[in-house]
Amino acid sequence: MNKTDFVDAIASKAGMTKAHAKAAVDAFISTVGEALKNGDKVILTGFGTFSVSERAAREGRNPSNGQTITIPAKKVAKFKPGKELSDSIG
């Protein structure tokens, strides 16, 4: 399911126009992104938790020539599904 399919599904289930559903989805994505950028967690009970994790710098290998390279540290977004979501999947 891509973003367009997701917006269509939200519009259908919520009984709203696609334009309003798209605005709601965009607002959700923007809000979660801003919260993560500020170092906050976003906890949606029953759905899951969005958080930021830090990856340490590490050494890797260039697959084309086998040279050792340094992979820099970085922050990554993480999602941990909630119990209800996990149980509904299966």
Secondary structure per residue as TSV (DSSP state, phi and psi in degrees):
chain	resnum	aa	ss	phi	psi
A	1	M	-	360.0	123.7
A	2	N	-	-95.0	-177.6
A	3	K	H	-62.4	-39.5
A	4	T	H	-63.7	-44.6
A	5	D	H	-61.8	-40.3
A	6	F	H	-63.6	-45.5
A	7	V	H	-61.5	-43.5
A	8	D	H	-59.9	-42.4
A	9	A	H	-65.9	-42.0
A	10	I	H	-62.7	-45.4
A	11	A	H	-60.0	-42.5
A	12	S	H	-66.8	-47.2
A	13	K	H	-71.3	-32.6
A	14	A	H	-92.9	-6.7
A	15	G	T	66.3	40.5
A	16	M	-	-126.0	170.5
A	17	T	-	-73.0	159.7
A	18	K	H	-64.1	-33.6
A	19	A	H	-64.1	-43.5
A	20	H	H	-67.8	-39.2
A	21	A	H	-64.4	-41.5
A	22	K	H	-63.1	-41.6
A	23	A	H	-62.3	-40.4
A	24	A	H	-66.4	-43.8
A	25	V	H	-64.4	-44.3
A	26	D	H	-62.2	-39.9
A	27	A	H	-65.1	-40.4
A	28	F	H	-61.5	-49.6
A	29	I	H	-61.5	-44.2
A	30	S	H	-63.4	-44.4
A	31	T	H	-64.7	-44.3
A	32	V	H	-63.8	-43.6
A	33	G	H	-60.6	-44.0
A	34	E	H	-64.8	-41.7
A	35	A	H	-62.8	-44.3
A	36	L	H	-65.7	-38.4
A	37	K	H	-62.3	-33.1
A	38	N	T	-84.1	1.0
A	39	G	T	86.5	9.2
A	40	D	-	-87.7	158.8
A	41	K	-	-95.6	149.8
A	42	V	E	-116.1	112.1
A	43	I	E	-109.6	115.8
A	44	L	E	-112.2	98.6
A	45	T	T	-54.2	129.8
A	46	G	T	88.6	-20.1
A	47	F	T	-105.1	-58.2
A	48	G	E	161.5	-175.7
A	49	T	E	-126.6	129.0
A	50	F	E	-98.6	134.6
A	51	S	E	-148.9	174.5
A	52	V	E	-113.4	135.4
A	53	S	E	-123.3	149.3
A	54	E	E	-104.7	130.2
A	55	R	E	-98.0	129.3
A	56	A	-	-72.8	157.0
A	57	A	-	-65.3	147.5
A	58	R	E	-150.9	167.5
A	59	E	E	-98.3	143.4
A	60	G	E	-138.7	-176.1
A	61	R	E	-123.5	138.7
A	62	N	-	-74.6	116.8
A	63	P	T	-65.8	-22.7
A	64	S	T	-78.6	-31.7
A	65	N	T	-129.8	-2.5
A	66	G	-	78.5	3.1
A	67	Q	-	-67.9	145.7
A	68	T	E	-77.7	132.9
A	69	I	E	-128.3	157.5
A	70	T	E	-99.2	124.1
A	71	I	E	-94.5	118.7
A	72	P	-	-69.8	157.9
A	73	A	-	-67.6	150.8
A	74	K	E	-159.6	162.9
A	75	K	E	-95.3	139.9
A	76	V	E	-131.6	147.5
A	77	A	E	-78.6	144.0
A	78	K	E	-132.2	145.3
A	79	F	E	-129.2	129.3
A	80	K	E	-117.6	115.1
A	81	P	E	-65.5	146.9
A	82	G	-	-79.5	168.6
A	83	K	H	-60.1	-45.5
A	84	E	H	-61.5	-41.7
A	85	L	H	-66.0	-45.4
A	86	S	H	-60.6	-42.3
A	87	D	H	-67.8	-34.0
A	88	S	H	-72.3	-25.3
A	89	I	H	-76.2	-39.7
A	90	G	-	146.9	360.0
